[in-house]
Amino acid sequence: MIIRKMEQSDIAACADILCSVYNNEMWQCHWTDKVAGKYLTDFFNMEKFVGYVLEDGKEIIGGIFAHEKVWWNNSEIFVEEMFVKPELQRKGYGSMLMGQIEKCVKENGFAGITLATNKYAPAPGFYRKNGFVDCGHVLFMAKEMD
């Protein structure tokens, strides 16, 4: 297994994995490869993008899309998306990707890592296992438009 910086040519493989991870009963998403590719390309094109892929041989099996977020006292890394092929989850690969982000944070002297996830999915347990805590002082809000 190797982790390397993401390249634009990795987007299609990552879009395919994103679809396989989220198009199911638990997440109830309906991604197409085309829309997933556009979605991930938007992150890739961010000015302060930070992204890595996990490869097994020449095959990409996971990815993490993040960006540096400037904050008043110190920058942080905000994780936008992270995923590993469903059949390879629970083998430590997600922790490897998160470890790479932690390395980036330490190397740059950033304050830490932030992210948002669905509280009803298994993801919060994964993040807690990797040292994340619930932030009671933060409220994620949305407004849907009909």
C-alpha positions in Angstrom: 0.0 0.0 0.0 1.2 3.5 -0.8 -0.3 6.9 -0.1 0.6 9.6 -2.6 -0.6 13.1 -3.4 -3.6 13.2 -5.6 -3.4 14.1 -9.2 -6.2 15.3 -11.5 -6.0 12.0 -13.4 -7.1 10.2 -10.2 -10.5 11.9 -10.1 -12.3 9.3 -12.2 -11.2 6.4 -10.1 -12.2 8.4 -6.9 -15.6 9.2 -8.4 -16.2 5.5 -9.0 -15.3 4.7 -5.4 -17.5 7.5 -4.1 -20.4 6.1 -6.0 -19.8 2.6 -4.6 -19.6 3.9 -1.1 -22.6 6.2 -1.0 -25.2 4.7 -3.4 -26.8 2.3 -1.0 -29.6 2.1 1.5 -27.6 3.5 4.4 -26.5 6.7 2.7 -29.4 6.8 0.3 -27.5 8.7 -2.4 -27.9 8.5 -6.1 -24.5 9.6 -7.5 -23.6 9.2 -11.1 -19.9 9.0 -12.1 -20.3 12.2 -14.1 -21.7 14.2 -11.1 -19.3 12.6 -8.7 -16.4 13.6 -11.0 -17.6 17.2 -11.1 -18.1 17.2 -7.3 -14.6 16.0 -6.6 -13.0 18.2 -9.3 -14.5 21.2 -7.5 -12.5 20.2 -4.4 -9.4 19.4 -6.4 -9.5 22.9 -8.0 -9.6 24.7 -4.6 -6.7 27.0 -4.1 -5.5 25.3 -0.9 -6.5 21.7 -1.8 -5.0 18.9 0.1 -5.6 15.4 -1.3 -4.2 11.9 -1.2 -5.0 8.5 -2.7 -4.3 5.1 -1.3 -3.1 2.6 -3.9 -2.8 -1.2 -3.8 -0.4 -1.8 -6.6 -1.6 0.4 -9.4 -5.3 0.4 -8.2 -6.7 3.3 -6.2 -8.7 1.9 -3.3 -9.4 5.1 -1.4 -9.0 8.9 -1.3 -9.2 11.9 0.9 -10.2 15.4 -0.3 -9.5 18.3 2.0 -8.3 21.9 2.0 -6.5 24.3 4.2 -9.0 26.6 6.0 -7.5 29.8 7.2 -8.7 30.7 10.7 -8.1 33.7 12.9 -5.6 32.0 15.2 -4.1 29.2 13.0 -5.1 27.4 9.9 -6.6 23.9 10.0 -7.4 21.2 7.5 -11.1 20.6 6.7 -11.8 17.2 5.3 -14.5 17.4 2.6 -14.6 13.7 1.6 -12.9 10.5 2.6 -13.7 7.0 1.2 -12.4 3.5 0.8 -13.8 0.8 -1.4 -16.7 -0.8 0.5 -15.2 -4.3 0.3 -11.9 -3.0 1.9 -13.4 -1.0 4.7 -12.6 -1.9 8.3 -9.0 -2.9 7.5 -7.3 0.2 8.6 -7.1 2.0 5.2 -9.2 4.9 6.3 -7.0 5.4 9.3 -4.0 5.4 7.0 -5.5 8.2 4.9 -6.4 10.2 8.0 -2.9 9.6 9.3 -1.5 11.2 6.1 -3.7 14.3 6.8 -2.4 14.4 10.4 1.1 14.3 9.1 0.3 17.3 6.8 -1.1 19.2 9.8 2.0 18.6 11.9 4.4 19.4 9.1 2.6 22.7 8.5 2.1 23.6 12.1 -1.7 23.8 11.7 -4.1 23.8 14.6 -5.9 20.5 13.7 -8.5 18.8 11.5 -12.2 19.5 11.2 -14.9 17.7 9.3 -18.7 17.0 9.1 -20.4 13.6 8.8 -23.7 11.9 9.1 -24.4 11.2 12.7 -26.6 8.2 11.8 -24.0 6.3 9.8 -21.0 4.3 11.0 -18.7 7.2 10.2 -18.8 9.0 13.6 -17.5 5.8 15.3 -14.6 5.6 12.8 -13.7 9.3 13.5 -14.0 8.9 17.3 -11.7 5.8 17.0 -9.2 8.1 15.3 -9.2 10.7 18.0 -11.9 13.1 16.9 -14.4 14.4 19.4 -17.9 15.8 19.0 -17.9 19.6 19.1 -20.9 20.6 21.2 -20.2 24.3 20.5 -20.6 23.8 16.7 -24.0 23.5 15.1 -24.2 22.5 11.5 -27.2 24.1 9.9 -28.9 23.9 6.5 -31.8 25.5 4.6 -33.4 23.5 1.8 -35.0 25.4 -1.0 -38.0 24.0 -2.8 
